[in-house]
């Protein structure tokens, strides 16, 4: 029988020597394997486990509920945020009102890259938006996550080196294994109908698309923020305000006849 993964998170009420050993021994007696274990947010401990049947997990839960030294916080099939929490020792901050919005600061670029790489590995269509001020690390994080996920990335519009606007792709570039990257400001300010037709074609592919400045992209296209599966916000500091006036001014040569590439 194929073993299934589960996530257990508990808070320690009464810390004593040997507590983790007791829980590990209990898992061993129930034939549940520990895959990863780590402290989470300095308040609790998370375990990624494998078990052959749900009955094993139910027995584990019933026994843990009798222990007065811990409180069970979560016992469920692992979600992506659970896996990230075990790996990095903390939960990714999530918007309470918009559950598909995740927040990061520049000092957490390693966590952000790991999170995005996991999103890239998912099969099928995924539309990801990333907000942030100039030079905060948006494009670099997108590319680094592509490398981690072992995926090829394609810039459809970008300011990575110079302003780039693609109007067509080569036949092999339509692969669903590629990561398609757009800059919402560049597409809105510089692109013509051929570029937008290409975007509509790419949107039909069962692949990952990443849009920098999704608000500008949505305001100047047939797409809306509701079409996005994930929104990522990247700031230099937790209280930094993301404004688009500075973003548009930062796009070099936007009103110039020089410095751009059109394909």
QUITA-V301502 format. One record per residue. RES is the residue in one letter. PHI is phi in degrees with one decimal (NA if undefined). Layout:
BEGIN
res:RES phi:PHI
res:RES phi:PHI
END
This chain:
BEGIN
res:X phi:NA
res:X phi:-74.6
res:X phi:-77.8
res:X phi:-109.2
res:X phi:-87.8
res:X phi:-136.0
res:X phi:-121.5
res:X phi:-118.6
res:X phi:-131.5
res:X phi:-137.9
res:X phi:-104.2
res:X phi:-82.8
res:X phi:-89.1
res:X phi:-129.6
res:X phi:-80.4
res:X phi:-148.4
res:X phi:-59.8
res:X phi:88.7
res:X phi:-63.6
res:X phi:-64.1
res:X phi:-63.1
res:X phi:-63.7
res:X phi:-67.7
res:X phi:-63.9
res:X phi:-65.5
res:X phi:-61.1
res:X phi:-61.9
res:X phi:-63.6
res:X phi:-65.4
res:X phi:-90.5
res:X phi:59.7
res:X phi:-105.5
res:X phi:-92.6
res:X phi:-88.9
res:X phi:-90.2
res:X phi:-146.8
res:X phi:-140.5
res:X phi:-163.5
res:X phi:-73.1
res:X phi:-125.7
res:X phi:55.3
res:X phi:60.1
res:X phi:-122.2
res:X phi:-144.2
res:X phi:-126.4
res:X phi:-115.9
res:X phi:-130.8
res:X phi:-99.2
res:X phi:-128.1
res:X phi:-128.3
res:X phi:-139.4
res:X phi:-81.2
res:X phi:-144.3
res:X phi:-70.9
res:X phi:-61.3
res:X phi:-61.3
res:X phi:-68.9
res:X phi:-64.9
res:X phi:-65.5
res:X phi:-60.0
res:X phi:-61.4
res:X phi:-64.0
res:X phi:-73.6
res:X phi:-62.3
res:X phi:-66.0
res:X phi:-86.3
res:X phi:-81.7
res:X phi:-90.9
res:X phi:-95.2
res:X phi:-137.6
res:X phi:-120.4
res:X phi:-75.6
res:X phi:-96.8
res:X phi:-143.2
res:X phi:-147.3
res:X phi:-161.3
res:X phi:-65.2
res:X phi:-67.8
res:X phi:-94.6
res:X phi:-59.8
res:X phi:-63.7
res:X phi:-65.0
res:X phi:-63.5
res:X phi:-64.5
res:X phi:-63.7
res:X phi:-68.7
res:X phi:-67.6
res:X phi:-108.3
res:X phi:78.4
res:X phi:-161.8
res:X phi:-86.2
res:X phi:-69.3
res:X phi:-69.4
res:X phi:-127.1
res:X phi:-67.0
res:X phi:-69.9
res:X phi:-87.5
res:X phi:-116.1
res:X phi:-69.8
res:X phi:-94.2
res:X phi:-101.3
res:X phi:-121.2
res:X phi:-113.6
res:X phi:-137.3
res:X phi:-117.4
res:X phi:-56.8
res:X phi:-69.3
res:X phi:-107.6
res:X phi:-60.4
res:X phi:-61.8
res:X phi:-65.6
res:X phi:-62.0
res:X phi:-61.5
res:X phi:-63.2
res:X phi:-63.3
res:X phi:-65.7
res:X phi:-60.6
res:X phi:-66.8
res:X phi:-64.8
res:X phi:-63.9
res:X phi:-76.2
res:X phi:-69.3
res:X phi:-84.9
res:X phi:90.9
res:X phi:-68.3
res:X phi:-139.2
res:X phi:-112.5
res:X phi:-117.5
res:X phi:-109.6
res:X phi:-133.6
res:X phi:-100.8
res:X phi:167.0
res:X phi:-76.1
res:X phi:-58.2
res:X phi:62.0
res:X phi:-90.3
res:X phi:113.7
res:X phi:-64.5
res:X phi:-63.9
res:X phi:-61.0
res:X phi:-67.7
res:X phi:-61.2
res:X phi:-68.5
res:X phi:-61.4
res:X phi:-65.6
res:X phi:-63.0
res:X phi:-63.8
res:X phi:-61.8
res:X phi:-84.3
res:X phi:59.2
res:X phi:-117.5
res:X phi:-82.0
res:X phi:-110.4
res:X phi:-129.6
res:X phi:-86.1
res:X phi:-88.8
res:X phi:-152.0
res:X phi:-167.3
res:X phi:-122.3
res:X phi:-57.7
res:X phi:-113.0
res:X phi:-131.7
res:X phi:-64.2
res:X phi:-123.2
res:X phi:-133.9
res:X phi:-89.3
res:X phi:-113.4
res:X phi:-156.9
res:X phi:-121.2
res:X phi:-72.2
res:X phi:-58.6
res:X phi:-75.6
res:X phi:-81.8
res:X phi:-84.5
res:X phi:-65.6
res:X phi:-68.6
res:X phi:-85.5
res:X phi:-85.4
res:X phi:-104.5
res:X phi:-99.3
res:X phi:-114.8
res:X phi:-127.4
res:X phi:-104.2
res:X phi:-59.4
res:X phi:-71.0
res:X phi:-64.0
res:X phi:-61.4
res:X phi:-73.8
res:X phi:-91.6
res:X phi:-112.5
res:X phi:-87.1
res:X phi:-104.4
res:X phi:-64.7
res:X phi:-63.3
res:X phi:-64.4
res:X phi:-69.6
res:X phi:-65.9
res:X phi:-63.7
res:X phi:-59.9
res:X phi:-63.2
res:X phi:-66.5
res:X phi:-66.2
res:X phi:-62.5
res:X phi:-81.9
res:X phi:-75.9
res:X phi:-78.7
res:X phi:-139.1
res:X phi:-88.6
res:X phi:-121.1
res:X phi:-119.4
res:X phi:-117.9
res:X phi:-76.8
res:X phi:59.4
res:X phi:-63.1
res:X phi:-65.4
res:X phi:-67.4
res:X phi:-59.5
res:X phi:-68.0
res:X phi:-71.4
res:X phi:-119.7
res:X phi:-146.7
res:X phi:-81.9
res:X phi:-96.4
res:X phi:-125.9
res:X phi:-64.0
res:X phi:-66.8
res:X phi:-76.2
res:X phi:-81.5
res:X phi:-82.9
res:X phi:-141.5
res:X phi:-122.1
res:X phi:-112.5
res:X phi:-114.4
res:X phi:-120.4
res:X phi:-124.9
res:X phi:-72.1
res:X phi:-134.7
res:X phi:-56.6
res:X phi:-98.7
res:X phi:-67.6
res:X phi:-89.4
res:X phi:-93.4
res:X phi:-121.2
res:X phi:-96.5
res:X phi:-64.2
res:X phi:-67.8
res:X phi:-63.4
res:X phi:-68.7
res:X phi:-67.0
res:X phi:-76.8
res:X phi:-73.2
res:X phi:-62.1
res:X phi:61.4
res:X phi:-64.6
res:X phi:-111.9
res:X phi:-107.5
res:X phi:-87.9
res:X phi:-115.8
res:X phi:84.3
res:X phi:-116.5
res:X phi:-119.2
res:X phi:-119.7
res:X phi:-116.5
END
